[in-house]
Amino acid sequence: MILKVVFIFLGVVCAVGLGRLVGGLTDVDVNEEGVQNALNFAISQHNLKTEDPFLRVKTGVVGVKKQIVSGIKYVITVNMTKTNCMKDGTPEMPYQCTFSVWSRPWLSDMQLLEPRDC
Ligand SMILES: *[C@@H]1O[C@H](CO)[C@@H](O)[C@H](O)[C@H]1NC(C)=O
């Protein structure tokens, strides 16, 4: 009986240890340092890559995860809307995006990873 408990306990310790080793995705707060930078970067890249002249803005952050991979990979799901700036500024056409941003601050490098799930 006691032996069984010890085995289960070891199993949990190993699983947690492995999780750290491979650097799984963990939930982080939207206000954590680095998240806003990554998010602003992703949205400006998203605006550069879209083919129409309408500005896209975020209307809400649904969730943020991060993973340590020779730097930090942020996976950010945001509600977006396509604005109609050329007319009266009324927001229209809401949609949701999940951006993956890879940040390596020591190289001043940030990249928006594909695929962008929008
Ligand atoms: C994002 O959009 C979904 C679907 O429209 C909505 O249910 C959810 O409340 C929104 N979340 C945020 C944080 O804006």
The ligand as a MOL file (V3000), in Angstrom:
LIG
                    3D

  0  0  0     0  0            999 V3000
M  V30 BEGIN CTAB
M  V30 COUNTS 14 14 0 0 0
M  V30 BEGIN ATOM
M  V30 1 C -14.0120 37.1470 -27.9580 0
M  V30 2 O -15.0180 36.8260 -28.8860 0
M  V30 3 C -15.8550 35.7580 -28.4890 0
M  V30 4 C -16.7760 35.4230 -29.6370 0
M  V30 5 O -17.3190 36.5860 -30.1980 0
M  V30 6 C -16.6050 36.1810 -27.2180 0
M  V30 7 O -17.4390 35.1470 -26.7970 0
M  V30 8 C -15.5960 36.5040 -26.1370 0
M  V30 9 O -16.2590 36.9950 -24.9770 0
M  V30 10 C -14.5980 37.5430 -26.6170 0
M  V30 11 N -13.5700 37.6890 -25.6010 0
M  V30 12 C -12.9270 38.8460 -25.3750 0
M  V30 13 C -11.9120 38.8350 -24.2730 0
M  V30 14 O -13.1010 39.8620 -26.0130 0
M  V30 END ATOM
M  V30 BEGIN BOND
M  V30 1 1 1 2
M  V30 2 1 1 10
M  V30 3 1 2 3
M  V30 4 1 3 4
M  V30 5 1 3 6
M  V30 6 1 4 5
M  V30 7 1 6 7
M  V30 8 1 6 8
M  V30 9 1 8 9
M  V30 10 1 8 10
M  V30 11 1 10 11
M  V30 12 1 11 12
M  V30 13 1 12 13
M  V30 14 2 12 14
M  V30 END BOND
M  V30 END CTAB
M  END
